[in-house]
Amino acid sequence: MKTPRTTTWAPLVWLVLFLSFGTASQAQAATPPDSLDLFLQAKMRQLRIPGLQLAVIRHGKIIRTGQYGLANVQDSVPVTGQTRFTINSITKAFVGVAVMQLVEAGKLDLTAPASRYLDGLPAAWQSVTVRQLLTHTSGLPDIMPDDEMVTEENESAAWAKVQTQPMDFAPGEKFAYNQTNYLLLGKIIDKLSGQPFIEFIQERQLKVVGMPRTTFGDAHDVLPHAARGYTYYHNSNGQMRRGNQLRNTFETFPPMLRTAAGMSSTAEEVARWIIALQQGQLLKPASLPTLWTPGNLNNGTQRGFSRMLNGYALGWPTVTRPEHRAVAPVGGGRSALFIYPDDDLAIVVLTNLIGANPDVFMDEIAAHYLPDMRAVAGFGLPPTIRALHTELRKRGFAQASALVNQEKKKNAAYQLPEDEVNAWGYLLLRQNMAREAVEVFKLNVSLYPQSANTYDSLAETYADLGNQELATKNYKRALALNPKNAAAAAYLKKQQN
């Protein structure tokens, strides 16, 4: 998702916020916190998440709900079961279900070109299939490039402009997350259902399940019990960086892009929607494998957001792995739902902090119900790095280089790919483990001393920690290896001034 505009607000009520972390559901509040409560409270303190809702589904029933922290920090309003959270791109999962309902009705063919259903598309778009739109493999130009804001006032101009842009790549050649895809899917739903896509989703999903608090809209709409949105990210030298100051966010989703990110809901209502979906109330059970099968590129491989979210199905990111596979819609870096089909388990976590990234710790929640997941040992990491991660948790991350050297002496073929080590470091950063991330990035520099990217990641982390001397040193090296590194040049210029 694109980063929304932010307005600064310097919080003075963190004591109130921390004291509110224990406000679970009323049924749970009568009993002492259990291990999951304690885990979530610790995670909220670590990541400085203002407010969070939880719902857990086991064997087709909601077995747990929880509410923690503040929906509104300014006014110390606690999260309750009625609090509505923006779910951002989780909206795409609802769109995927809507599309499959049209498939079941015989009105839509996933393999057909979108141009079969929509007139007047540019010539270069004519061969793009409906499935490629759903799986972000279309190659279409993005209507929101480089964090450009599209609003209700300029959406018509943005739509006209994107139709004049060249294709990013041939359909099916790559995965590229792209809001133009879901704009077109909205138009297809409008035409084939005979009603606006919002009304179609409301009638065929929300009303069927009974979801009165789930609505379409954005920050302009006045919703009872709506959580305020927050972030620690700010624009620094043209790049978004995480800082220490909490900021308000005001997210806007123009009507034609609300298939991409337009819904608000509660964890309990999303959980009831999951149950209805799995129990055949929204789609035939035989349709779920199609809904949840990742799209293939032309070369037969699958791609997704990351090494963990490594596939993308029909509006649903996927976690493809030998054990505990999952379908895992995520939204705005703030909310996630994971369904573990083979384990009959599903978890919904909604927060009001962009950058909370609950998908990173969702497996750790699942481990409270599936002990063999060993989530705290880095379940979502590649096997070699997972083993190293596990050992460093015991020995300390400062031992990273020494431990790798030991492994290389034992096994000459032992190798850690640069991109995997870099992704591991950023995973630690998202978990607010910056000092551990520094050791991982230092390891990557030692492994790949001629890579500008390794020095850039290390410099960025030192800068975030306030170590200007080491940030400057590593940015200089990054710029020497890659003179086109704009972030490094901007940082060094700022230090000189």
N, C-alpha and C positions, 0 to 999 in steps of 0.2 A: 504494500500500500504506500501511497505517497504521504510525505510528512505534512500534516496540516499546519496552518498558520498558528502561531502561539503568541500569547500575551503574558508578560512576566508578572509573577506574584511571589513575593518573598514570604514564606511561611514562618509564623512565630508560634505555631501550636503543635509542634511535634510531640510534646509530652502528651497532649490530649490524643493525638493520633496513635501513639504507641500504646497508651492505656486502653484504646478501643480495639486492639487486635484480638482480644478474647471474646468479642461479641458474636458468638455462634448462634445458630437457630435456637428458638426458645426451648425446644425439646432437649437440645444438647446443653443449654446453659445451666440446667438444673444439676448437671453432673460435672465432675472435674474434667478438664481437657484431656483427651487421649493422645496417642502418639501422632495421629494425623493432624489434630488441632495444633499440637506443638510444632510439627513440621511446617505447617502453613504459616503460623505466627512467626517462626524463625525466618522463613523465606520472605515474608513481607518486610520484616525488619532489615534483612540483608539487601533486598532490592528496593526498599523504601516505597512499597506499594501502598497507596492510601486506602483503597477498598477492594474487597474481593468477595465473590459469590462462588459457591461450590455445589455441585450435584453429582452424585455417584449412582450409577445404574448397575445392578447385578442381577442376572437371570431374569431380565425383563421387568424389574421393579426398581423404583427409586428407593435406595436403602439409606441415603444420607443427603442432607442439605446443610449448608453452613453459610453464615454471613459474618464477615470480618472487616473491621476498620471503618473508614469514613467514606460515605458517598459524596460528601461536600466538606472539604477541609476548612474552607473559610468560615463556615457556620457550624462546624462540628456536628454535622448530620450523619448518624451512623448508617451503615448498610443494613437493610432489612431484606426479607424475602420478597418484598414488593419493589425493590430498587431495580430500575431499568438501566442496563448498560448498552452502549453502542457495541454491536458485534462486528462491524466493519465487513471484511471479506468473507466471514462465515455466511453472509448473505448468498454468496455464490453456491453454497451447498443447497440452499432452498431453490435456487434457479435450476440446478442440476436435476432436482426432483421434479420441478415443473416441466422441464424438457422431457424427462422420461415419461411423465403422464401423457404428454402429447404423442410420444412414441407408442405407448400402449394403446392410445386411441386410434392409431393408424394414420395420424396426420403428419407425422414427421419421420424422416429417415436420417439417422445419424451419419451415414456415409454419403449422403447427398450434398452437393454444394449449397452453401447458404443462398446463392443466387437463384436457386430453384424457388425459394420462398420470398425473396426480397428483390424487387425491381430496382433498376437504376444504380447498382453498385459499380464502382470503377472496374475497368476491364481487367486490371491486374488482380482483383479480388475474386474474380468469377469462379475460380477452381477451389477456393477454400471451403472445406467441408464443415458441417455442423460440429462434428466431433473435434476437429482441429480448433474451432472456436472455444469449445468447452475445456480443452486440455492445454490451451495456450501454446499451440504449435502452429499457428496460422501464418506467422510472418507479417501480419498486418502492422502498419505504423500505429504507434500508441497515441491516443488522443490526449494523454497526460504525460508528454515527454519531459524529462529533467525537472520533475516536481512542478510543472506548470499547473496552476490552479484552474479548474473549470467550474464555473458557477452557473447559477440559473440565468444570470444576465448574459453570459457569453457562450452558453452551450451550443447555440445554433451556429455561431461563427466557428467554434472549435470543431464541430462536426463537418462543416463545409471545408475547413482547412485540412483536416486529417485525410479527407478523400483525395486531396491533391498530392499527398506525400508518397514517395516511392515505397515499395515493400522493403521490410527490414531483411528478409531472407525468403527463400523459396518455401512454400507451405510444407510442413513436416520435417524441415531440415534441423530445426532447433526448438528448444523450449524458451519462451520469453514471456514473462508475466505481463499482461497487457489488457487495459480496461476497454479498449475498442472491441475486443472479442465479446464481452458481456453486454456492451451497448447493442451490438447486433443481435445477440440472443434475446434481449428484451424486445426488439422490434419483431423478431420471429414469433415470440410468444404472443405479442399483441395481435399479429395478423392471424395466426392459426387458431387462437382461442376465441377471437372475436371480441376481446375486451382488454383493457390495459393490463400489463403484466402484474401490477400491484394487486388489482382486483382478482386476477386469476390465482395468485398465490394465497391471497386472503381467503378466498372461497374454497379452494381445493386443498389447502394445508392448514392454515391458522384456525379457521372455523371448524374444520373436521376434528382437529386435536383439542380445541378449546384453549386458545392462547390470547386472551384479551389484552395482555400487557405487551404483546409483540406487535410492533408497528414499523412502518416505513417513515423516513424523514431525516432531518439533520438538526444541527444546533439552532436553526431558526425556529424550530417547532417547540412549543411549550408542552412538555410531557410531565404529568404528575410522577413524583418519585424518581426523576431522572438523575443519574449520577453525573457529576461534573467530570470532565476529562482533564488529565494532567500529563506532563512530561518533564523530563530533566534534559532533553535534547535542546540544543540551540545552534544557530548558524555561526560557524567559526571559519573565516577565510573561505567561504563558499562551500564548506562541508558541514554536515550535521554531526555534532559531537555531544556526548553525554557530559553534563556538568553537575554541580551540586545544588543548583537553584531550581525549586519546583515552579513550573509554569502552567498556566491554564492553556487548554487547547480548545479551539472552536472549529469543529469539523463540518464541512459543507459538502453535500452530495447532490448535484443537480438532478432533476427528475429522470433524465434519460440515462444516468449512470447509477441509479439506485439498484439495478441488478448486480452491480459490482460491490457496492458497500452502502446499503441504505437502511439497514434494520437495527432496531433496538429490542432487547428482550431481557428475560431473567433466566438464571441458570435452571430453575425448576421447569419453566416452560420449554426451554430448549431440550431438557431431559425428556419431557413428555412427548415432544416431537420425535426424538430418537426412538422411543419405545413404539410410537405409532408407526414409524417407518419400518422398523424391524418386524413388527407384528402384522404387516400387510394392510394397514389402514390407508396408506397413501400410495403405495405401489404394490404390485404383485411380488411375492417373495422371489420369483424367478428373475425379476428386473434388478435386484440388488447387485449381483455380480457385474452386470454391465455398468451400473452406476459407479461402482467402486473399483473398476479395472483401470489402471493407469494407461494413458495414451502412449503409443509407440511412435518414435521418430521413424523417418524413412529407412534408417539403417537397422531398425529393430530394437534399439535401446530405449530406455526410459530416462526422463529427466524431471527434476522438480526444483524446489526452492534451495535445498541444501542436501548435505550427505545424509541427514536423518529424514527430512521430508523429501524423499528421493524419487517420487513419482507424482503425477497429477492426473486424477481421473475426471469424472464429469462434474466439475465444481468442487471436487474433494481432493486435497493433497493426500498423499499416501505415504506410509512408512513400510517399505518392502524389506523384509529381513527374515531369516530362517525361523525365528521364534517371536511370538507376540507381535505379529504384523498388525498394522492399524490403519484406519482411515482417519484423517486428522485435519479438518478445517481449522484455519487460524485466521485471526482478524486484527489488523492494525497494530501488531506487536503487543497486544493487550489482552486478547482472549483466545481461547482454544477449546475444541472438543475433540476427544480421542475416543474412537470406538475400536475395541479389540475384538474382532468377530470370532476368533478361535477361542477366546477366553470368556465370552459372554459377559463382558465388562465394558462400561462406557463412563467417561468422566467429562464433566463440563466445568471449566473455570473461566469466569468473566471478571475482569478488573477494569479500573478506570485510569491505568497508567500505561501510556505508550512507552514501550521499552521493557515492560514487565516480562514479555515473552514466556507465558506459562507453558508453551509447547516444550521448552527446554527442561522443565521439571515435571512434566506430566507423567513420565514413566516412573518417577520417584513416588508420585501419588499412587500410581497403579501397583507399585511394589508393596503397598500396604495390604493389597488383596491378592497379589501374585508374587509371593516371596522370592521365587527363583529368577525374577527379573534383574536383581542386583543393580538397581538403577543408580545407586550412589557411586558405583564403580565405573560409571560412564557408559551405560547400556547403549546410548545412541551414537557412540563413537565407533569408528572402524576398529576391527579386532586388535590389530597391533597397537594402536594408540590407546585403546581401552585397557589393555594389559599394562601399558606404561602408566596410564592415568591412575589405575588401581594401586600400583606400587608407589607412586609418588604421593598419593594420599597418606600412605604409611610413613614414608621416609622424609617427606617435605619436597616441594617442587624445586627447591634450589639444587637438588641432586639430579635434575633432569639430564644435563649433559654427561655427567659421570656415569649415570645408569645406561644411557644410550651407548657410550663408549664400551662399557662392559658387554653389552649385548652384541656389539659389532665384533668384539674379540672372540665371542663364542660362536658367532654365525656371520660369515663374511657376506651372506646375502641379505642380512638384516637391513631394512630400508624404511625410512619414514618420508613419504611424499611431501613436498613443500606445501601444497595446497591443503593437505589434511592437517598438518601441524598448524598452519595459519588458521584454519577453521576451528581447531581445538582451542587456540588462544582466544578467538572471539567468542566461543562458547563460554569460556571462563569469564570474559568481560561481561557478557550478558547476565551472568550469575553474580555480578558485583565482586568478582575475585581478581581484581586488577593485579595484585602483587604476584599471584600465581600465574596470571597471563604473561607478566613480564618475563618470568623464567621460561615459559614456553616459547615466547617470541625470541628470547636470547638463544634458546636451543636452535630455533630455525635459522637464525643468523649464522650460528656456528656450522650448521649443516649446509647452508646455501649462501656463502659469503659474497657471491657475485650477483645475488638477486636484489634488485632495488626494493621489491615489495616486502622482503623480510625486514629490512631496515626501517621502512616506512611504518609497518605495523608496530615495531618496537618503539619508534620515536613517538608515534601517536599515543601509545599507552603511557610513556614517560610524561608526555605533555599533560595528559589527563590527571596524572598523579602529582603534577606541579613541579616535576624535576626538569627545569628548563635547560640545565647544562647537558644532561644526557639526551634530552629530546633534540636539542640543537645539534649535538654530535652525530646522532643517527640520521636526522633529516639531511645533514650535509652529505653523509655517505649515500643516502637514497637519491639525492639530487645529482651527485656525481655519476651514479650508475644509470640514472634516467633523467636527463636534463628537462624532460617534458613533465616532470612531477610538479603539478601546479600547487598542490597542498604543501609540499616541502618548501617550495620557493616562497609561498605566502607566509608560512610560519617564520622562516629565516628573515624575511624582510621585516616582519613585525618585530622580531627580536632586535634587529639592527636599529629600528626607529625608536 
